[in-house]
């Protein structure tokens, strides 16, 4: 899975299916509410760590065969 954009910035794991209003972790992308709200302020290393965690967990909809 390529998480980098053309300019070497880290792509957002968002898939446009958000559930962060009533959940601690978004069911769509697997990020916590703090990770979602702070994404734009995170540096590439922090974003990569989030990607590593959500990929290892593999429970978010973005990792399922059908959405």
Residue, then its C-alpha position, 0 to 999 in steps of 0.5 A: x500500500x503506497x501511503x505517499x503522494x507525489x510530493x512525498x507527503x503522507x496520504x490521509x487514510x480517510x475513505x470518506x466513511x466517518x464515524x468519529x462523532x460517537x466512536x473513539x476510533x473511526x470505523x472507516x479509517x481506523x484513526x482515533x478522534x485525536x489522530x483525525x483532528x490533528x492529521x494536518x498538523x502531524x509531520x510525516x513520521x507521525x503520520x507513518x506511525x498512524x498508518x503502521x498502527x491502523x494497517x497492523x490492526x486491519x480492522x477499519x473498513x478501508x482494509x476490508x474487501x467490500x465497503 
